[in-house]
Structures are given as structure tokens and as C-alpha cells.
Amino acid sequence: MKLRRKQIQKYLVRLLNEFQTRDALPLLMILSPILFLMVIDPASFTLVSFVGREIGRAGFFFLFFLVAWDFHDSREQFKATRSRWRHLLSLMLFIAVVAYYCYVDVFNIESFRVYVTSQLGVSQKSTLSFFAAMDFIVFTIYCLATTAILYSPRRIPLMVTPVIYAIGSGILATMDAFFPEDSLAFLQIWVYVIWNVVIFLLSVIGYHTNVNPLSSLRPSLQLTGNRLFLCGQKGCRTLAIFWPSSGVVSMIVYSLVILVLMVKLDAPRKRKALYAIVGGAGTYFVNVIRITLIVLYVTYISLDVEAFHQSIGEVLFITWIFIYLLLVIRMENARYRKLESAKSVKGRARSHRGRTVASN
């Protein structure tokens, strides 16, 4: 146990030292717009997304991990520029991005909400999704440009994982802005793929399923179309189920991120495929757990589920994907060290045999 603790401490120290080098300083510049938003608009980084006038930016937290991952993965190739004009250019770009965030998202969001619904055709139900999409897209452009300026344009492919995540999140938020609720029938199919499993799980833990919710049986639920009629200890409520909240977003974002990471991972194809399949299955079951917890919350805690519904998804998905990717990294590092150790032992054995033959 002490040996493992020392190994972990040694690894963390080595990791910390990597990010204290001069070549890691541009990472701070890449993440500065997010840090700035956390200071001037901290409420938008709470786990309760799209409530009132707050843009949900909790997903931005995951960008810190992805940027650090890409730097750690290719740290030998990231060399920070020493050019003063490049530093000045990156500062001007940062000011421009911060000015956009302040002007549009923080100080004039109400007037822009009216504009995008009247002029751009954004649904009045999902205006905040549109602004979240623009935040991700602006960060994508900024991340690519800053990487090119402070490192090199040839280093852009090495910083692609956070870009893919931001683009995917931006596209999905845009879809929610223009096609809210059940507007996209082909994505609405996913509701039944996941909710049938949820209902089976609830039946196992004691729910009366496919019965009239107005009956005396408690707790009870009935799924009709995309509506769940639920009665529990706190009363009865109807939950409308649409594709953005049924796990589609997390599955697509996971697929995009894992696709990039598996391409960059130095492992055989079969093991990469296994990692991707296990991660996809895990993401699916995390969504099953998320929706099950929402039903349990309505049943036993409160009928007012909006805040819990908006927060639990971010908590579970980011926690799951973070832990899973760290496990993959740990397993691959352990495998690499084992192979290197075996090669070293073989090399010493060959050297010893060579010396023995020479002496004879």
C-alpha cells in the first residue's frame, strides 16, 4: 500500500512539473476566456443549466481536462514561441473574445435573445442553447488560433481533442436551439431506447409499471408516447421526455471525444475498439442511472425537479468520462511500463550471455 502511494505521489509530482514549464504557459492563455467567464459570470458555471437568463457553461469544465490531456500526450512537440509580436497578437485575440462574451452573453443578453428569435429563427424555448452554442464555437476558433500563434500552426492537430468536444457541443446546442423538444423525430427514437430500460429497472426496485397512475398503487408509472405519468409519495406529475434530455447529447459528445482519443492512443486496434465499446456502454448506463435518479427524486423528494434535472446530467457525465479516461490512461501507462521492464530484463540477459560467451 505504501509503495503504491509513493508511486501515485511520484506520478503526480512528475505531472505537476510538466505543467510548470515555460512550454505549458500558452495553455493558460488558451483557457483564459473560460477563467474570465468564471469570474464575471460565475452563476452560469453552476450545474443548473439554462435557468432564467443563465447560459449553462458547466460543460466548459471538461475543456480544462482535454486541453491538459492533449498537452501531456504531445508535450515533447509543444514548444512555446518566444516572439513578442506573437504574444501581442494572442493578447489582442483574447481581448476580442472577452469583449464578445461580455457584450453578448453578460450585459446585453436579453436584447440579443429577442434578436435571435425574431431574426434568426431560434425557438423562443431554447434561446439560451443558441448562446451556449456560440460560446463553444467562439472558444473553438480561439483555441485553434491561440495554438497556432503561441506554438505553431503545425501543432493544431495535436490540440484537436478539446476542439472536437467544443464543436460537438456547439452543434448539439444549435440543434436544440432550432429544433427543440421533439422536432427531430430520428433523435426522438432514442427516448424509447433508453426509457424502456429505465422502466424495467424501476419495476425491479418496486415500481408498479404500465398501470393507471391514478390507481391506489404507489409508486406507479405509465409511459405513453414520450410522456411519463408518475405518482409517488409527493404526489403525481407528468414528465415530458424529449431527445436533448434522454442521453443523446452525452452519447454523441462521448463518441466524438473517444474517437479522437482512440486515434491518438498508442494501442492495438482491438484494444482501442474494446475501450470505445466499454466507454459507450458505460455512457449509456450512466444515462439510465441519471433518468432513474430523476424519477426517484420526483417520487420521494419533490415534484419540482427542474434544478435537479439540469444538474445531475452534468455531474454524472463529466465524472464518468473523467474517471474512465483516467483509467484508460493508467492501464496503458502500466502496460507500457511492463513492456519496457520486460525489454530491459531481456536486454540485460542477452548482455550477460554475451559476456559469458566472451569469457569462455
N, C-alpha and C positions, 0 to 999 in steps of 0.2 A: 504493500500500500504506500509506504514512504517512497519507494523507488518510482512508482507511478506519479506520485505528487511532484517529485523532483523533475520528472520528465515533462509534466504539464507546465511547471513553473519555467523550466528552461525553454520550452517552446514559446510560451507567452512572452518571455524576455526577448527572445530572438525575433518574434513577430513585432514587438514594440520597437525594437531597434531598426527594423526595416522602414517603419513609418516616421522615424526621426531623422532620416537622411534628407539631404538637400533635394534629391530627386523626387521625394514624396511631397514636397511643398506645393506643387501645382494641384494636387488633389484637394487641398484646402480651397484653392481658387475655384475648382470645379464645383465644389459643394457649397460655396459661399452664398449663392442665391437662396438655397434651402435654409441655411442658417439665418440669413437675413429675414426670411418669411417667418421663421420660428420666433424671432424677436418681436417683429412688428405686428404679427397676426397669430399669436400662439393658439387661440381658440380653434383655428382651422386645422391644427395638428392633433386635436383630441380625437379619440376613437369614435366619436359620434359624428358621422359624415353627413353633409348635405342637410343640416338642420337650420332652419331660419335663413340667415344670409351667409352662413359659413360654408366655404368650399371645403370639401373633405380632402385633406392632404396627408392623412396617416400613411398612405402608401408610399409617400416620399421617404419615409424612414428606411425602407428596404434599399433605396438607392445608395445609402451610406455603405451597406454591406457589399453591394455589387461593384461599386467603384473600388473599394478596398480589395475585393476578390481579384478583379482584373489587374490591378497594380501588383498584387502579391504573385499572381500567376505568371506575369511577364516582367518582373521587377528588373531583370538584367537588361531589358531593352528600353525601359523608360529612363531617358536621360534629360533632365530639365535644362531648358535653354538658359544661357547667360546674357542674352541680348536684351538691352534696356528697352529698345523700341517694341519688342515683343511683349515685355512686361507692361508697358504703357498701353499697348493695344488690347491686352487682356483686361486691364483695368477699365478701359473705355467700354468694352463689351459688357463687363459686369455692371457698370453704371447704367447702361442702356436696358439690360434685363431687369434690374432692380426698379428702374423708373417705370417699366411696363407693369410689373407686379403691383407697385404702389398705386399707379394711376388707374389701372383697370380693376384689379381684384380687391383693393383695400379701401380706396377713398371714393370711387365712383361706380361701385358695383351695381347699385340699384338702377342708375340710368342706363348702364350697359345691358342689364337684364331686360329692360324694356326694348332696347335697340335690337338685340339678337332675336327676340321673339317676333318683333314686328317686321324686321328687315331680312333676317337670315332664315326664318322658318323654324327656329328652335322651339320645341314644345315648351309651353309655359310650366309644365310639370317638372321639367328637367333642365332648367337654365343653369343650375349650379354644376351639372355634369358637363355642360359645354365649357364653362370656365376652368373646370378641372382638366379637361382635355387640352385646352390651350396652355395651361400651366405645364403639363407634361411635354407638349410639343415644343414650347419655348425652351424648356430645360434641355430637351434633346439637341436642339440646334446649338445652344450654348455649350453643352458638354462636348460636342464634336468640334466646334470652333476653338474652344479653350485647349482641348487636347492637341489640336493641330498647331496652335500658337505656342504653347508652353513646352510642348515636347517636339512633335514633328507631324506633318500630315501623314507620314507613313506609319505612325503609331495609332491612327484612328481605328484600324481593325482590332487592335489589342484592347481597346476600351469600348467594345461593342455590346457587352452584356447589359450594362445599365441603359444603354441606348435602346436596345431591343425591348427591355422591360418598360421604359418610358413610352416608346412608340406604341407598344401593345396596349398599355393602359390608356393612352390618349385616344387610340382608335375605338376601344370599347366604350370609353366615356362619351365619345362623339356619337356612337351608335345609340347610346342611351338617351342622348340629348335630342336626336332627331327621330328616334323610333322607340319611345318609352313603352313600358309595360308590355303588352302582348302584341305589339305592332309587327314584330318579326316572328312569323309562325314557325320557321325552321329552327329557331333557337328556343321557342316556347316548348318544343317537344322535350327538351332536356328536363323540364319541370316534372314530367311523369317518370322519366328515367330515375330521378333521384328521390321523388316523393313516395313512390311505391315502396322503396327500401326503407324510408323513414317510417312509414305507416306500419310495415312489418315489424320493425324494431320496437315501435311504441306498443304494438299488440303483445310483444313478448314481455314487456315490463308492466303490463296490466291495463292498458287502454282498451276500451271497447270500440272496435273499429267497424265502419260501414253500418252504423246504426243511427237512428234518428237522434240528433243531438238534444232534442227536446225531451227525450225519454228520461227516466229517473236514473239510468245508469251513469255513473261518474267514475273516472273521467271517460268521456266518449268523444269520438270524432268521425267525420264523414268527408271524404274527398269527392267533390263533384266538379268536373272540369278542372279549372285552375283555382277553385275556391275550397278552402278547408273550413268546415263548420266544427267548432271546438267548444266543448263545455267542460269546465273543471271546477275546482274549489272556489275560484274567484269569480265565477260567472261564465257566460257564454260570449263567444266572439267569432266573427268570420274573418279569416285571413286570406287575402287575395295573393296569389302566387304568380310572379312574373319572372321572365328569364334573367334579368340582372341580379335578382336575389336568390336564384336557385343553384348557384355554383358555376354558371357558365363563365363568368369573368375570371374567377380564380383558376379554372381549368385551362383556359386559353392563355392567361398570363404565365402559368406554370409551364405550359407546353413551349412557349416562346423562350423562356429563360433556360429551361432544361435542354432545349435543342442547342442553344449556343454553348452552354457549359459542356455538354456531351461532346460537341465537336472539338472543343479546346482540351478536354480531358485526355491525358496520355494513358489510355487503357484500350484493351482489345474491344472490338465491336460488340461481341456478345455481352461483355460486362457492361458496356455503355448502355446497350439495349435493356439489360436487366435493371440497371439503375433508373432508367427512364420509366420503365413499366411499373416498378415498385413505387416510384415517386408519384406517378399518375394515379395508381390505385390508392395511395395514401392521401392524395389531394381530394379524390372522390369521397373517401370515407371521412375526411375532415369536414367536408360539406354536409355529409349525413349527420355527423355529430353536431355541427352548428345548427342545422334546422331542428334536430331533435331537442337541443337545449332551448331553442326559441319556443317550441311547443310546451316544454316543461315549465318555462318561465311564465307563459300565459296561464297555464293550468294551476300553478301553485303559488306564484308570487304576485303578478299584476297583469291586468288586461292592457295596460298602457305599455306596449312592448317596443315602441319606436326607437328609443335610445339604446336599449339592449340589442335590438336587431341591427342597428347601424354600427355598433361597436364590436360585437362578438365575432363577426366575419373577419375584420382586420386582425384582431388579436390571434385567432386560431390560425389563419392562413400564413401570416408573417412568421409566427412562432414555429409552425410546422415546417415551412420551406427553409427557414434559417437553420433549424436543428438538423433537418435532413441533409442539406448541403454540407454542413459541418461534418456530419457523419461520413458522407461520401469522401470528403477531403481527408478525414482522419484515416479511413480504411485504405485509401490509395497511398497516403504517405507511409502507413505501416507496411503495406505491401512493397513499396519501393525500398524502404529501409531493409526489409527482409531479403529482397533480391540482391541489394548491394552488399549486405553482410555475407550472403552465400557466395557471391562472386569473390569477395575478399578472402574468404576461407579457402576457396578453390585456388585462388592465386597464390596464397601462402603455401598450400600443399604442393602445388607444382614447383614453386621455388625451392621448397625443402627437398623434393625428389631430385631436382636438378643438381643441388649441392651435394646430395648423397652420391649420385652417379659420378659427378666430377671427382669426388674424393676417392672413389673406388678406382 
